[in-house]
């Protein structure tokens, strides 16, 4: 008899998954989006929810649907070498390079910095991140207990505290929603769509999906159909909580402009809102929420990275990787939140299209019998577009003049590729080549 996942178990794993997703960027980016998009908040949030909730949900399902044991196995449909490179870069991006250090930086900037007074901010950041990543390292040493530690205890507290803050903004709005600011005036949906990249959740979903499946296996769910059904159930729980919190925080940001004015980043928006409603107790409450949310995400990311790199380099123990990645995160976090966010942008512009193509083809693969030619051509097409976008973003970031060849290619892309200027220029070319090659494979196989 096939074992089915109970509702309570689905809720526990779904809340655990929500907590793994819900970290640094999930708090600060929707608040900033709400402030800047104003009366266009809901249009912008539609785009944000597409990449910040919809794609992570599809990523979780893709892992369950594919039947593959991990992301590298799934990406090997393109090429074994590509699979190792893509998976390694993705893990490093959501791990020690950007996302994991960002958790410590955000926790410090919002949860600790407002209380420092005249204390040295650099020394305080060093001491805090030392403790933060020390705790993360300790909790990551035994990943088998991650469901109990995260899903049952920390996650519900995060949800309760955040919903309490959001409820106050609904009961007593801070002001009327103001006019939108650039770049949300002309294309709020596309700006929100790209803003969802910053959460890195679609990338993380291809990693967290494995954590969910391992948790299901531990509960005795091994049948492929039941794994897919159970994954969908837990994904719905996580996606539902994410969407509610995102919309609430965006509304909080949108209604705060009349009272606070335009603030620099989502962190001050949340801090001042908490102080407005609850005073100094509100700031402490917010600090607790921030640190819990960021800590749970850091644990998930360090655990996932340690397990993956131990699997490809078994000579180095899992615990050694956890220690190394935790230490690396500590160093990067002390460069500051703004630098971490800025320098992650070119990498995300490159990786997100590649991840979205893999997710898309995973679901449509049965139509062309998982032919590798379709995967390869679609992936190369996405890379040719996103690589140029990433280089342009990098040169803009370092304020350097682009090389002439890059300028020529970029101008041609702007002229000939639909939606390139909106940041999703890869979409139409990938759809075209996927349909053409998929049709060719279908006709050839039929003959």
N, C-alpha and C positions, 0 to 999 in steps of 0.2 A: 504493500500500500504506500502510495506516494505521500510523503510528509509535507504538510502545508504550514506556511508561516502564520502564526497567530497575529491577531490585531495588535496586541500589546508588544510583541516582538518587532512588528513592523514599525510601530511608533518609536520604540527605543532606538532601532537602527536608523530610522529616518531622522530623529532628533540628533543622533550622533553625526549623521551626514551633514545636517544643517550646521552644526557647530564646527565641523571641519571646514566647510565652505565659508562660514561667516566669521571673517577676521578683520584685518586692518582696513582694506579698501572698501569692504562692504559697509563700513560705518561712515567713512569720510566722503566718499565719492557721491552717494545719493544726496547728502546734505548740501554739498557744493553745487550739485546739479540743480537742486530746488531753488537755491538762491539766484543762480544765474539765469535759469530758464523762465522763472516767473510765471506769467499766464500761459506759457507754453510747456509747463511742467509735465502735464499728462502726455503730451506728444513726445517729449523727450524721454519720459519714463517708459513709454511703449518700446522705443528702441533699446533703452537700457535693460528692460526686462527680457528682451529678445536674446541679448548676448549674456546678460547677467544671471538669468534664470532658465530660459528656454534651452540655450545651448548646453549648459551644464547638465540639465535633465536628459537631453539627448545623448550627451557623452556617457552618462551613467548607463543608459539603456543600451548604447552601442556596445559597451563591454559585455553586458549580459546577453545581448542578441547575437554577438559574434561567436560566442562559445570559446573564445580564445582565453588563454591562461593569464595574459597580461598585455600591456600596451605594445611592448616590443614584438610579441607574437602577432598582434593585430597589424602593426605597421610593416611586418615582413611581407605582407601581400604586395607591397611596392618593391622592396628589395631588402635582403638581410642586412647589408651594410647601412642602407638608409635607416632601417629600423633601429639599429643601435645608436646611430648619430642623432636621429630625431628624438628618440626616447631619452637619451642622455641629456641633450640640450633642454628638453622640456622639463625634466626632473631638476636640473640645475637652476632653471629659470624660476620655477615655483618653489624651489628650495633655497639653497644658500646664496644664490646670486641676488635675488630680488624679493620674492614674496615672503620668505621666512624672516629675513632681517627686517622687512617692513613691519612685521607684527610687533617686534620689540620697539622700533622707532615710534610707531603710532601709540603704543601703550605708554611710552614715556612722555611724548609730546602732549597727550590729552589727559592721561591719568596721573602724571607726576609733575610735569613742568609748571602748571598753574599754582602749585603750592611751594615752590622753591624760595621765593622771596629773593634775597641777595646771594643765595648759594650759587657756586659755580655750576653753570648748566652743563658744561662739558664733563666735569667730574661726576656730576649727578647722573648723567646719561650713561657713563661708563659703569658706575656702581649698579645702576638699575638693570642695564642690559646683562651685566655679569650674573645678577641674581635671576633674571628672567630666563636667559638661555641655560643657566645651570639647572633650574627647575624643569625646563623643557627637556633637557638631556636626561635627567633622572626619570621622568615619566615616559620617555621614549625607549628606555632600556628594556621594557617588557611590553611589546606591542600587543600581546595576546589579551591584555586587560584593557585595551583602549575602549571597547564598548562600555564596560562597567564604569570606567573613570570619566569618560567624556559624555556618553549617552545618558547615563542615569543621574549624574550629579551636577556637573558644570553646566550642561546645555540648558536644562529647564530654568536655572537661575538667570542665565543670559536672556532668555525669552521673556520671563516675567518682568525683569528690570526694564528692558527696552519697551515693552508694550505699555508699562506704566508711564514712561516718559512721553510716548507717542499719544497715549490717552489724554494726557494733560493738554497737549497742543490741539486736540480735537474738541475738548470740553471748553477750553479758554484759549482760542486762537490769539497769537501774539500780534496779528495785524492782517491787513488785506494783502493779497498777492499782487506784486508789482509787475511792471513791464519787463519783458525779457531783455537780456544783454547779449552782445556778441559772444559766441557764434550761434546762439540759440534763436536768433531772430529769423534767419532765412531757412535753416534746415534743422529744426530741433530733433526730429526723429533720427537723422543720420549722426548728429553729434552725440545723442544719447546712446545710439548703437555703438559708436566707437568708445564712448566713456565706459561702457560695460566691459571692454577689453581689460581695463585697469584692475578689475576684480581678479583677473586670471582664473576665474572659476571654470571656464570651459576647458582650459588646459588641465586644471586640477581634477576635473571630472574623470578624465581618462586614467588618472592615478587612483582617485578615491573609489572608483568603481571596483577596483581590485580589492580594496579594504572591505567593501560591502559584500562582495562575493565570498571572501574568506570568512566573514562573520556568518554568512548564511551556511557555508559548509560546516562551520563549527556547531551550528544549530541543527545539523542533519539534513539540510536542503541541498541535494546533489543532482536531482533531475533537471535537465536543461530547461524544460518548459517551466518548471516551478521556480527556477532561478530567475528567469526572465520576468515572470509574474511578480515574484517577491521584490526584485529590483525595481520594477515599476511602482509597486506600492510604497516602498521606502523613498523612492525618488519623488513621488507626489508629496509625501510628508515634508521632505526637505525643501522642495520647490515652493510649496504653499507657504511655509514659514518665511522663506527668503523674500517672496513677492510681497507679503504683508509688511515685513519690516522695511523693505526698500521703499515701498509707497509711503509708509508712515514717516520715514526719515526725510524723504523728498518733500513731503507736505510740510514737515517741520521747517526745512530750509526755506521753502517758498514763502511761508507766513512770517519768517523772522526778519525779512529785509526792512520792513517798515519800522521795526523797533530798533534793530541793531545796525542797519545799513549793510552795504556789501562788505563781507569779511573775507579774509585771505585764507581760503581752504575750508574744508568741512569740519575740521577739529574745533576751531573757535566757535563755529555755529552750534555744535553740540554742547560745548562747555558753557557758553553764555545762556543757552536755552535751559540747561539743567540748573544753572545759578538763578535764572529768572523765576523758575517755578518752585525750586526747593532751597534756594540759598546755598550756604556752604555745604549743607548736607547733600544737596544736589550734585555738587562738584565731586564729593566723595563717592556718591552713588555712581556717577558716570565713570569715575576712575575704576571702580570695581568692574563695571560692565566692560569697559575697554580691555582691561587686563585679562579678564576671563575669556572674552571673545578671541583676543589675540593669542593667548596662551594655548587654547584648544587648537587653533589653526597651526601654530608653530609645532605642536606635538605631532599632528597629523602629517605635516610636511617633512619634518625630520625623520619620522618613522618610515614614511614612504621612500624617501631618498636613501636611507640606510639599507632598507631591504633590497631596493633595486640594484644599487651598486655592489652590494655583497653578492647578489645573484650573478653578476657578470664578472666580478673579481672575488671569487670565493676564498682566495688566499688571505684576504683581509677580512677580519671578523665584522659582524654587524655592529657590535658595540664600538669598535674602533671607528667605523664610519659615522656613527652617531656622535661620538666625541669630536671628530674632525669637523663635521658639518655644523655642530652647535658652536664650536669655536669660531669657525668662519663667519657664521651669522652674527656673532658678537662683534667681530671686527667691522663688517659691512654696516651694521646698524648704527655704529658710531660716526658714520659719514653724514648722517642726518636724513630725515624723511624726504625732504624736497629733492635731494640728489638721487636717492634710491628710485623715486617715482619717475623723475626726468630720464634717467639713463635706462630705465626699463622699457620706455616707449618704443624705440626702434626694434628691440627684440620681440615685443608683443606684436608689432605690425608685421613682422616676418612670420612668427610662429602661428598666430591665430588662423590665417587662411589655410595653412597646411593642416592644422588640427580639424578645422571645419570641413575640409575636403575629405579627410579620412572618416569623419563621422557620417557625412552625407553618403559616401560610397559604401560604407558598412551596411547601411539600411537598404540601399538600392542594388547592392552586389548580386543578390539572387537573380535579378533581371538579366544580368550579363554573365552569370555563372562565375562570379568573382574573378573574371579575367584580369591578369596582372597588367595587361597593356592599357586598360582603362584607368586603373589606379595610377600607373606611371605617368601617362600623358597628362591626366588631370592634375597630378601633383606637380609636375614640371611646369605646367602652365601657371598654376597658383604661385609657384616659387618665382618665376620670371617677373611677375607683376609685384608681388609683395617684397621681393628683394630690392627692387628699385625704390619702392615706397619707404622701406626701412632706411636705405642709404640717404634719401632726401631728408627724412626725419632726423637722421644722425647729424648731417651737415647743418641743418637748421638749429639743432640743439647746441652744437659747439660753435655756432655762429661763424662758420667758414664758408667760403665760396665753393659751390659745387664744381667738380671737373666738367669740362665742356661736353664730354661724351655722355655723362649722366644727365646734364641739362637737356641735351638733344633727345635722349630717350624719354625723359620725364615729360617734355613738351609734346612728344608724339603720343604718349599714353594719355595725356590730358585731352588731346584732340580726338583720338580715335576710340578710346576705351570708355564705355558708359560707366558712370558713377565713380570714376577714378578719383576725381577731386573730392568726392564725398567719403573716400576711404575704403570703398569696397569694390575697387576696380577688378579684383580677381574673379568676382562672382560670374559675370556674363561669359567671359572667355572659358572658364571652367565648365559651366553648364553646356556650352556649345561643344567643346571637345569631348565631354563625357557622353553627350547624346550621340554624337557622330561615331565615336569608337565603340560605344555600347551597342549601337544599332548594327555596326559592321560585325561585331562578335556574334550578336544574336542571329543575323542572317547566315553567317558562315557556319555556325553550329547547326542551324536548321537544315542547311543543305547537306 
